[in-house]
Amino acid sequence: MTGEGGAATLARLMKPGLPQYIEPLRLAESGETISGSLQLRALQRLGRWLRERDGVVEFRLEFSKDDRGVVRVKGQFSTELTVACQRCLEPLVLRIAQPIEVDLAADTIAVDEHGAGDEPGETADGPVHLASFIEDEVLLGMPMAPRHDPARCPKPAGTEASSARVSPFAVLKDYHPEKS
């Protein structure tokens, strides 16, 4: 979604009153909390995995700042997604509820000063697109290969094929190269 039309569409897909962009540093300095919901239709990268794009992601984000200047974003999200089971390719409903714990350095100098153990990957000194931030967390919370429970899977993909497999090398059994 680009241009003014895209921004207007995204605004309709977000809960009224939610900002399109957030400033984590400013929110952390005042200890603010943001909660709301986003329509799944607003999350385009996630949409590639979904069978149905109806529904919402509910979230809550609490912003704080530690004595080293690291902005901490803690909270949680929950959603219900309909995806394709990777075993049978039939629809699978995933109920996901995950905590969110992200550290953002207050500026690029703080990123350089961090130890390798808990180094934040981004800085908090600029605006962050709220829908993209939540979408990242949902994508990270999804299983890598979502599948039904084996006992409940309708039918594994490929079970229609005959059980007697023919070797792809069977055609070579009668091949006799001429010796020169």
VOBA-1610 file (N, C-alpha, C; in pm, whole numbers, padded with zeros to 5 digits, always signed):
BEGIN
Met+00083-00117+00000Met+00000+00000+00000Met+00087+00123+00000Thr+00078+00196-00104Thr+00159+00316-00114Thr+00071+00435-00141Gly+00126+00552-00119Gly+00053+00675-00147Gly-00055+00701-00044Glu-00129+00808-00069Glu-00233+00848+00024Glu-00345+00747+00031Gly-00382+00684-00079Gly-00488+00584-00080Gly-00452+00464+00005Gly-00326+00421+00001Gly-00280+00308+00082Gly-00284+00340+00231Ala-00244+00461+00266Ala-00246+00501+00406Ala-00389+00507+00457Ala-00482+00554+00376Ala-00621+00561+00417Ala-00679+00421+00435Thr-00643+00327+00347Thr-00689+00190+00359Thr-00637+00127+00486Leu-00508+00146+00515Leu-00450+00090+00636Leu-00516+00150+00760Ala-00544+00278+00758Ala-00609+00341+00873Ala-00745+00279+00900Arg-00819+00240+00795Arg-00949+00175+00815Arg-00933+00035+00872Leu-00821-00031+00849Leu-00799-00167+00896Leu-00741-00173+01038Met-00710-00059+01094Met-00659-00052+01230Met-00770-00003+01322Lys-00761-00041+01448Lys-00858+00006+01547Lys-00853+00159+01550Pro-00969+00226+01553Pro-00967+00372+01559Pro-00885+00421+01678Gly-00806+00524+01654Gly-00725+00580+01761Gly-00583+00528+01767Leu-00552+00421+01693Leu-00415+00370+01691Leu-00333+00452+01592Pro-00211+00487+01631Pro-00126+00559+01536Pro-00072+00465+01429Gln-00047+00517+01311Gln+00013+00437+01205Gln+00161+00415+01236Tyr+00226+00518+01290Tyr+00367+00510+01329Tyr+00378+00541+01478Ile+00474+00474+01543Ile+00501+00501+01684Ile+00645+00544+01700Glu+00672+00618+01805Glu+00809+00657+01838Glu+00846+00591+01970Pro+00911+00474+01963Pro+00940+00396+02084Pro+01016+00474+02191Leu+01112+00558+02153Leu+01189+00633+02252Leu+01099+00728+02330Arg+01016+00801+02260Arg+00924+00895+02326Arg+00825+00819+02415Leu+00773+00707+02365Leu+00678+00627+02443Leu+00743+00568+02567Ala+00871+00526+02554Ala+00944+00468+02668Ala+00974+00573+02773Glu+01011+00693+02729Glu+01043+00799+02824Glu+00923+00839+02909Ser+00803+00824+02854Ser+00684+00856+02932Ser+00614+00732+02985Gly+00673+00612+02963Gly+00619+00488+03018Gly+00480+00453+02967Glu+00456+00475+02840Glu+00322+00454+02784Glu+00297+00309+02744Thr+00169+00278+02730Thr+00121+00147+02686Thr+00027+00169+02569Ile+00040+00085+02468Ile-00049+00088+02352Ile-00114-00049+02342Ser-00244-00052+02326Ser-00312-00179+02302Ser-00417-00156+02195Gly-00447-00262+02124Gly-00545-00249+02018Gly-00553-00374+01934Ser-00608-00358+01816Ser-00621-00470+01725Ser-00597-00423+01582Leu-00545-00514+01503Leu-00521-00490+01361Leu-00595-00597+01282Gln-00655-00557+01172Gln-00719-00653+01082Gln-00609-00734+01012Leu-00632-00864+00997Leu-00534-00948+00926Leu-00515-00900+00782Arg-00618-00842+00721Arg-00605-00791+00584Arg-00498-00683+00573Ala-00466-00616+00684Ala-00366-00508+00681Ala-00224-00562+00680Leu-00205-00690+00707Leu-00072-00749+00721Leu-00040-00829+00594Gln+00020-00760+00497Gln+00039-00819+00365Gln+00139-00935+00363Arg+00249-00924+00435Arg+00346-01034+00434Arg+00286-01159+00496Leu+00212-01143+00603Leu+00145-01255+00669Leu+00038-01314+00577Gly-00026-01229+00498Gly-00134-01272+00409Gly-00095-01382+00312Arg+00033-01389+00276Arg+00078-01495+00184Arg+00061-01634+00244Trp+00057-01644+00376Trp+00048-01772+00444Trp-00096-01810+00480Leu-00187-01715+00469Leu-00322-01736+00519Leu-00418-01791+00414Arg-00505-01881+00457Arg-00614-01929+00373Arg-00731-01832+00380Glu-00750-01771+00498Glu-00856-01673+00519Glu-00795-01549+00582Arg-00833-01433+00532Arg-00774-01309+00583Arg-00869-01232+00673Asp-00978-01296+00713Asp-01068-01234+00809Asp-01013-01259+00948Gly-01034-01166+01036Gly-00988-01180+01173Gly-00898-01065+01213Val-00853-01070+01337Val-00772-00962+01392Val-00657-01017+01474Val-00560-00931+01497Val-00452-00956+01591Val-00473-00857+01705Glu-00494-00909+01825Glu-00505-00825+01944Glu-00365-00812+02003Phe-00328-00692+02048Phe-00194-00674+02104Phe-00194-00572+02216Arg-00090-00581+02295Arg-00064-00483+02402Arg+00087-00465+02409Leu+00133-00340+02406Leu+00276-00309+02411Leu+00302-00210+02524Glu+00397-00242+02611Glu+00438-00153+02719Glu+00581-00107+02691Phe+00603+00023+02699Phe+00732+00081+02666Phe+00801+00129+02793Ser+00930+00096+02806Ser+01009+00145+02919Ser+01153+00163+02871Lys+01233+00225+02956Lys+01373+00252+02920Lys+01459+00217+03041Asp+01569+00145+03016Asp+01658+00110+03128Asp+01769+00215+03143Asp+01856+00196+03243Asp+01959+00295+03272Asp+02069+00303+03165Arg+02076+00203+03076Arg+02174+00206+02967Arg+02119+00272+02841Gly+01993+00315+02846Gly+01933+00380+02730Gly+01861+00285+02636Val+01847+00159+02679Val+01780+00061+02594Val+01629+00073+02615Val+01558+00087+02505Val+01412+00092+02509Val+01362-00052+02509Arg+01280-00084+02606Arg+01224-00219+02618Arg+01076-00214+02579Val+01041-00302+02487Val+00901-00316+02447Val+00858-00455+02493Lys+00766-00458+02589Lys+00714-00585+02640Lys+00564-00585+02623Gly+00512-00702+02599Gly+00368-00714+02584Gly+00332-00852+02534Gln+00221-00857+02461Gln+00178-00984+02405Gln+00084-00959+02288Phe+00063-01064+02210Phe-00035-01059+02103Phe-00108-01192+02101Ser-00227-01191+02046Ser-00302-01315+02025Ser-00382-01301+01896Thr-00395-01413+01827Thr-00469-01414+01701Thr-00509-01556+01668Glu-00598-01569+01573Glu-00638-01698+01519Glu-00618-01691+01368Leu-00534-01779+01316Leu-00498-01778+01174Leu-00543-01908+01108Thr-00593-01899+00987Thr-00625-02018+00909Thr-00520-02030+00800Val-00440-02137+00811Val-00329-02161+00718Val-00347-02298+00655Ala-00258-02336+00565Ala-00260-02470+00503Ala-00174-02564+00586Cys-00231-02678+00624Cys-00153-02782+00692Cys-00046-02829+00594Gln+00077-02838+00639Gln+00186-02878+00551Gln+00194-03029+00531Arg+00107-03104+00600Arg+00101-03248+00581Arg-00007-03284+00478Cys-00127-03226+00493Cys-00239-03265+00406Cys-00287-03151+00315Leu-00239-03029+00338Leu-00273-02910+00261Leu-00418-02863+00282Glu-00485-02918+00380Glu-00621-02874+00416Glu-00610-02756+00513Pro-00718-02678+00530Pro-00713-02565+00623Pro-00685-02610+00768Leu-00607-02530+00836Leu-00569-02555+00975Leu-00582-02424+01050Val-00654-02426+01161Val-00670-02306+01242Val-00563-02307+01352Leu-00482-02201+01353Leu-00378-02185+01455Leu-00423-02077+01552Arg-00421-02108+01678Arg-00446-02008+01780Arg-00310-01975+01842Ile-00268-01852+01823Ile-00135-01812+01868Ile-00149-01700+01971Ala-00085-01719+02084Ala-00076-01615+02187Ala+00069-01617+02233Gln+00140-01509+02208Gln+00284-01505+02236Gln+00320-01378+02311Pro+00422-01389+02396Pro+00475-01265+02455Pro+00559-01190+02354Ile+00571-01061+02373Ile+00657-00976+02291Ile+00762-00917+02384Glu+00888-00937+02351Glu+00999-00878+02427Glu+01104-00833+02328Val+01111-00703+02306Val+01205-00646+02209Val+01283-00534+02276Asp+01413-00534+02256Asp+01499-00426+02304Asp+01544-00343+02185Leu+01533-00212+02198Leu+01576-00119+02094Leu+01673-00021+02158Ala+01788+00000+02096Ala+01884+00098+02149Ala+01829+00238+02128Ala+01858+00328+02220Ala+01808+00466+02210Ala+01867+00538+02090Asp+01990+00502+02050Asp+02053+00562+01932Asp+02161+00468+01881Thr+02224+00503+01770Thr+02324+00416+01710Thr+02447+00399+01798Ile+02478+00497+01881Ile+02592+00484+01973Ile+02564+00375+02075Ala+02442+00369+02126Ala+02406+00265+02223Ala+02413+00126+02161Val+02383+00114+02031Val+02395-00015+01964Val+02541-00059+01966Asp+02634+00034+01937Asp+02776+00001+01935Asp+02830-00035+02073Glu+02774+00024+02178Glu+02823+00000+02314Glu+02768-00129+02376His+02667-00189+02316His+02607-00309+02372His+02701-00428+02360Gly+02692-00517+02456Gly+02767-00641+02450Gly+02702-00735+02350Ala+02776-00836+02309Ala+02725-00930+02209Ala+02611-01015+02264Gly+02600-01029+02397Gly+02498-01116+02456Gly+02356-01070+02434Asp+02331-00941+02448Asp+02193-00893+02433Asp+02187-00769+02345Glu+02254-00778+02235Glu+02263-00663+02144Glu+02132-00639+02071Pro+02074-00522+02084Pro+01953-00494+02007Pro+01988-00474+01861Gly+01896-00505+01775Gly+01923-00496+01633Gly+01884-00365+01570Glu+01800-00287+01638Glu+01751-00163+01579Glu+01761-00051+01681Thr+01745+00069+01630Thr+01743+00183+01721Thr+01600+00231+01738Ala+01577+00301+01849Ala+01443+00350+01882Ala+01430+00499+01855Asp+01529+00558+01787Asp+01528+00704+01772Asp+01446+00755+01656Gly+01376+00669+01585Gly+01293+00713+01474Gly+01156+00648+01480Pro+01070+00686+01387Pro+00936+00627+01386Pro+00939+00480+01342Val+00851+00400+01399Val+00838+00259+01365Val+00694+00237+01319His+00679+00171+01207His+00545+00140+01155His+00481+00035+01244Leu+00373+00071+01312Leu+00311-00015+01412Leu+00263-00147+01352Ala+00193-00145+01240Ala+00142-00268+01179Ala+00256-00362+01140Ser+00366-00308+01087Ser+00481-00391+01050Ser+00547-00452+01172Phe+00554-00376+01281Phe+00612-00427+01405Phe+00531-00546+01456Ile+00399-00532+01460Ile+00313-00640+01506Ile+00319-00758+01409Glu+00320-00730+01280Glu+00329-00836+01180Glu+00457-00917+01196Asp+00569-00850+01223Asp+00695-00921+01247Asp+00681-01018+01363Glu+00618-00974+01471Glu+00603-01059+01589Glu+00512-01178+01559Val+00406-01158+01482Val+00317-01270+01446Val+00392-01370+01359Leu+00467-01322+01261Leu+00545-01412+01175Leu+00646-01492+01255Leu+00711-01428+01352Leu+00807-01499+01436Leu+00738-01600+01528Gly+00613-01576+01562Gly+00540-01666+01650Gly+00476-01785+01581Met+00474-01783+01448Met+00413-01894+01374Met+00506-02015+01371Pro+00448-02135+01371Pro+00533-02254+01353Pro+00592-02255+01213Met+00710-02315+01200Met+00778-02317+01071Met+00700-02398+00967Ala+00645-02511+01008Ala+00566-02595+00918Ala+00439-02636+00992Pro+00336-02553+00988Pro+00214-02584+01064Pro+00147-02712+01012Arg+00109-02800+01106Arg+00047-02927+01068Arg-00061-02963+01170His-00161-03036+01121His-00259-03094+01212His-00189-03198+01299Asp-00250-03232+01410Asp-00205-03345+01490Asp-00216-03469+01400Pro-00114-03558+01395Pro-00118-03672+01302Pro-00245-03756+01315Ala-00297-03772+01436Ala-00418-03852+01454Ala-00541-03782+01398Arg-00535-03650+01384Arg-00650-03573+01336Arg-00635-03523+01194Cys-00521-03549+01132Cys-00498-03499+00997Cys-00591-03574+00901Pro-00673-03500+00822Pro-00769-03567+00734Pro-00707-03673+00644Lys-00603-03639+00573Lys-00532-03736+00489Lys-00400-03673+00449Pro-00292-03738+00477Pro-00163-03683+00435Pro-00155-03668+00284Ala-00096-03559+00238Ala-00080-03535+00094Ala+00001-03648+00032Gly-00042-03696-00084Gly+00031-03801-00155Gly-00013-03941-00119Thr-00114-03958-00031Thr-00156-04093+00006Thr-00236-04160-00105Glu-00281-04083-00205Glu-00356-04142-00315Glu-00266-04224-00406Ala-00139-04194-00408Ala-00045-04264-00497Ala-00033-04410-00455Ser-00003-04494-00549Ser+00008-04637-00519Ser+00125-04660-00425Ser+00109-04763-00343Ser+00213-04792-00245Ser+00333-04861-00308Ala+00315-04923-00426Ala+00426-04989-00493Ala+00499-04885-00576Arg+00611-04841-00526Arg+00688-04738-00595Arg+00779-04801-00699Val+00788-04734-00810Val+00878-04777-00917Val+01002-04690-00907Ser+01116-04753-00908Ser+01241-04680-00900Ser+01259-04594-01024Pro+01307-04473-01008Pro+01332-04391-01127Pro+01445-04447-01213Phe+01523-04541-01159Phe+01633-04600-01233Phe+01594-04731-01302Ala+01467-04770-01290Ala+01422-04897-01349Ala+01442-04898-01500Val+01432-04784-01564Val+01450-04779-01710Val+01593-04813-01751Leu+01685-04805-01659Leu+01826-04833-01691Leu+01861-04980-01682Lys+01770-05064-01631Lys+01805-05205-01611Lys+01838-05276-01742Asp+01776-05235-01852Asp+01804-05298-01980Asp+01904-05221-02065Tyr+01960-05116-02009Tyr+02055-05034-02083Tyr+02193-05099-02079His+02249-05123-02195His+02383-05182-02206His+02464-05094-02301Pro+02548-05009-02247Pro+02626-04922-02335Pro+02725-05004-02419Glu+02744-04959-02540Glu+02840-05026-02628Glu+02979-04984-02587Lys+03067-05079-02582Lys+03206-05048-02549Lys+03280-05012-02676Ser+03361-04910-02671Ser+03436-04871-02789Ser+03580-04901-02775
//
